[in-house]
Each structure stands twice: as C-alpha cells, then as structure tokens.
Amino acid sequence: MKPFLPALVALSLASAASAQIYQWQDENNRTVISDRPPSGPVRQQKKIDAPAPPATAEAAKTTADRELDFRKRQKEARDTADKAEKEQQTTAQRKENCDSARNWLQVLESGERVARRDSAGERYYLDDAQRQQEIVKARQAVQETCK
C-alpha cells in the first residue's frame, strides 16, 4: 500500500497540472464552463489552457510532516497554557502575601495588645519597643510583597 501512495499523489498532481477548461454556449444561449469537452451541439467553443495550480508547501508535506507540525503546535499550546496558569497562581500568591502583610501591619498599628509565644510555648505580650520593631518589619514586608 505504501509504494502506491507516492505514485497516486504524483498521478493526481500530473492530472491537475494538465487540466483544461472548456467554455461554450449551448443551444439556449447560456455560457457553460466545464473541465469536460461539450457533448452535443454547441454554438461557440473555446478551449482554455488553465495554468497549473501552484505547488504549495502544505501540499508537498507528507502526512508524517503534518503530524509532526500538529504535535508541535499542540505542545506549544500546552506550554502556553501551563505558563499562563503558573503566572496566575504566582499573582494570586503575591496578592495573598500582600494582604497578609497589610493585615499584620494594621494589627500592629491599631494599638491592640499583641501576644506571641516563646520557645517554651508560653504566651507573652509585645512591649512598645518590640511593637515598633515589628511595625518596621511589617512595613518592609508590605513594600516588598505589594509591588
């Protein structure tokens, strides 16, 4: 079957290259254009030599080449979709981090008592100096994450 495929393609291209077009007027004075010669009485007949259709790069490609191109386009589409999804996730994570940093800064600047846990698990409250240090850190975090 495979040896006949190139012969069939070559034969079809050869027949397309030698295509002729016929134009004539029939007995009802209608102009008829066909790729077959007229049958029956005709008033005027013209034989038009049609130029060979241009050989396009797509027609010259084999099935395997078209399959490779298709797979390549599929892979590029998947890569583009994956990249867009990663960018969307990164953007969402940045927004979440920014919101968290702003909320923490808001809590520190509100004047409420803020409790932390030490290494032993005991709760302690931040004094004014510790609160100021945490505010400075929180402002830096807001500036870095909320660009």
C-alpha positions as CSV (number, residue, x, y, z in Angstrom):
1,M,0.0,0.0,0.0
2,K,2.8,2.4,0.9
3,P,4.6,2.2,-2.5
4,F,1.3,3.1,-4.3
5,L,0.7,6.2,-2.2
6,P,3.5,8.3,-3.8
7,A,2.5,7.1,-7.3
8,L,-1.1,8.1,-6.6
9,V,0.0,11.6,-5.4
10,A,2.2,12.1,-8.4
11,L,-0.6,11.0,-10.8
12,S,-3.1,13.4,-9.2
13,L,-0.6,16.2,-9.4
14,A,0.1,15.4,-13.0
15,S,-3.6,15.4,-13.9
16,A,-4.1,18.7,-12.1
17,A,-1.2,20.2,-14.0
18,S,-2.6,19.3,-17.3
19,A,-6.2,20.4,-16.6
20,Q,-8.0,22.1,-19.4
21,I,-11.1,24.2,-19.2
22,Y,-13.8,24.4,-21.9
23,Q,-16.2,27.2,-22.4
24,W,-19.1,27.2,-24.8
25,Q,-22.6,28.4,-25.4
26,D,-25.4,25.8,-25.5
27,E,-28.5,25.8,-27.7
28,N,-30.3,28.1,-25.1
29,N,-27.5,30.7,-25.5
30,R,-26.2,30.0,-21.9
31,T,-22.5,30.1,-21.3
32,V,-21.2,26.8,-19.9
33,I,-17.7,26.4,-18.3
34,S,-16.5,22.8,-17.6
35,D,-13.5,20.7,-17.3
36,R,-15.0,18.2,-19.8
37,P,-15.5,18.8,-23.5
38,P,-19.0,19.6,-24.6
39,S,-21.3,16.8,-25.8
40,G,-24.0,17.7,-28.3
41,P,-24.4,20.8,-30.5
42,V,-22.7,24.0,-29.4
43,R,-22.6,27.5,-30.8
44,Q,-19.2,28.6,-29.8
45,Q,-16.4,26.7,-28.2
46,K,-13.2,27.9,-26.6
47,K,-10.5,25.8,-25.1
48,I,-8.8,27.5,-22.2
49,D,-5.5,26.2,-21.0
50,A,-5.5,26.6,-17.3
51,P,-2.2,27.2,-15.6
52,A,-1.0,24.5,-13.3
53,P,-2.0,25.1,-9.7
54,P,0.9,26.5,-7.6
55,A,2.6,23.8,-5.6
56,T,2.2,25.0,-2.0
57,A,4.4,23.9,0.8
58,E,1.4,22.4,2.6
59,A,0.6,20.2,-0.4
60,A,4.2,19.0,-0.6
61,K,4.3,18.0,3.0
62,T,3.9,14.3,3.8
63,T,1.5,13.0,6.3
64,A,4.3,12.5,8.8
65,D,5.4,16.1,8.4
66,R,1.9,17.4,9.0
67,E,1.6,15.1,12.0
68,L,4.8,16.5,13.5
69,D,3.7,20.0,12.9
70,F,0.4,19.2,14.6
71,R,2.1,17.7,17.6
72,K,4.4,20.7,17.8
73,R,1.5,23.1,17.8
74,Q,-0.2,21.1,20.5
75,K,2.9,21.1,22.6
76,E,3.3,24.9,22.2
77,A,-0.4,25.4,23.1
78,R,0.0,23.3,26.3
79,D,3.2,25.1,27.2
80,T,1.5,28.5,26.8
81,A,-1.5,27.3,28.9
82,D,0.8,26.0,31.6
83,K,2.8,29.2,31.6
84,A,-0.4,31.3,31.9
85,E,-1.6,29.1,34.8
86,K,1.7,29.4,36.7
87,E,1.6,33.2,36.2
88,Q,-2.0,33.3,37.5
89,Q,-1.0,31.2,40.6
90,T,2.0,33.4,41.2
91,T,-0.1,36.5,41.0
92,A,-2.7,35.0,43.4
93,Q,0.0,34.1,45.9
94,R,1.6,37.5,45.7
95,K,-1.8,39.1,46.4
96,E,-2.4,36.8,49.3
97,N,1.0,37.6,50.8
98,C,0.4,41.3,50.3
99,D,-3.0,41.1,52.0
100,S,-1.5,39.2,54.9
101,A,1.4,41.7,55.4
102,R,-1.1,44.6,55.3
103,N,-3.4,43.0,57.8
104,W,-0.5,42.3,60.2
105,L,0.7,45.9,59.9
106,Q,-2.8,47.1,60.6
107,V,-3.0,45.0,63.7
108,L,0.4,46.3,64.9
109,E,-0.6,49.9,64.3
110,S,-4.0,49.6,65.8
111,G,-2.6,49.7,69.4
112,E,-4.2,46.4,70.4
113,R,-2.3,44.1,72.7
114,V,-0.4,41.6,70.5
115,A,0.5,38.3,72.0
116,R,3.3,35.9,70.9
117,R,4.5,32.5,72.0
118,D,8.1,31.9,73.1
119,S,10.1,28.7,72.6
120,A,8.6,27.1,75.7
121,G,5.1,27.7,74.4
122,E,4.3,30.4,76.9
123,R,2.4,33.5,75.7
124,Y,3.8,36.9,76.2
125,Y,2.7,40.4,75.0
126,L,4.8,42.7,72.9
127,D,6.0,45.8,74.7
128,D,6.3,49.2,72.9
129,A,9.9,48.6,71.7
130,Q,9.1,45.2,70.3
131,R,5.9,46.5,68.7
132,Q,8.0,49.3,66.9
133,Q,10.5,46.7,65.6
134,E,7.6,44.5,64.3
135,I,6.0,47.6,62.7
136,V,9.2,48.3,60.8
137,K,9.5,44.7,59.7
138,A,5.8,44.7,58.6
139,R,6.2,47.9,56.6
140,Q,9.2,46.4,54.8
141,A,7.2,43.2,54.1
142,V,4.4,45.3,52.7
143,Q,6.8,47.3,50.5
144,E,8.4,44.1,49.2
145,T,5.3,42.0,48.6
146,C,2.9,44.7,47.4
147,K,4.8,46.0,44.4
